[in-house]
Amino acid sequence: MKPRELYSVTEARELLGGISRNTIYALLNNGELASVVIGCRRFVSQEAITALISKSTTTQGPAIDPARFRKPGQKTPLPISPLPTDPSRNPGSNG
């Protein structure tokens, strides 16, 4: 795809790694991805795509920072420690 200033929603999906149609429209509807409306068509600028990628980039592992459970502006939760085990409920114990 030849670099240019504006891309159609379908082209923007491809540039964002082939994300789903629902995902790109969710990003557009909640304001995470800026767009330009010309006539009855919606376009996404290269600048908006670059900004989304920069804003979404993380160094956290997926087990610590599950993106699907995050809400915009929400801080990353601390890892959950395992619950203490009760030896009386452990079927392998002799208690």
ABEGO torsion letter per residue (X at the ends): XBBBABBBAAAAAAAAGGBBAAAAAAAAAAGABBBBBBEABBBBBAAAAAAAAAAABBABBAAABBAAABBBGBBBBBBBBBBBBBAAABAABAX
